[in-house]
Amino acid sequence: MAREHIFEGALHWVGGSRIDEHGKLHLARAFVIRSKDKPPIEGSSPAFFNGDDTRHNPEVLLVASVMACHHLTYLAVCERAGVEVLEYRDSATGTLAIKDGKMRMVEVVLWPQVRIADPAQLEQARELHAKAHANCFITNSVNFEVKVQPTVSA
């Protein structure tokens, strides 16, 4: 496997500008992200940052990236360990706050729920979440804490 991989994307601002009745400039936050051969992602900032909540926002996409990376890494470590996963669901929360004088994500908590085929592998399947967490490249790339609170059943 190559030691380096390049991923590309493009962002196009589709917002506009307007001047309100008080002469203040307002810039719309809408954008579209495109990458080759994939559906576009319509984005904006959240409504509380003058955006559009009907579009994806970077905060949720960041949380989704952490979830997806843990999920895919977990499947890889289960596959190598011979643990058959029958079902995997996750929900997560990300906390955006002021820290050290800057707005930033300060924590993401994942709550994966996994169902495996063999009840004899329950403990191993639980432990593999720690291995997946340690090897998830997104988790290893961010400067905030990622917590994983798994539930495993057979």
Helices and strands as residue ranges (DSSP letters): E 10-13, E 17-19, E 25-27, E 31-34, E 41-43, G 47-49, H 58-81, E 85-89, E 92-99, E 102-110, E 113-116, G 119-121, H 122-135, G 139-141, E 145-148, E 151-153
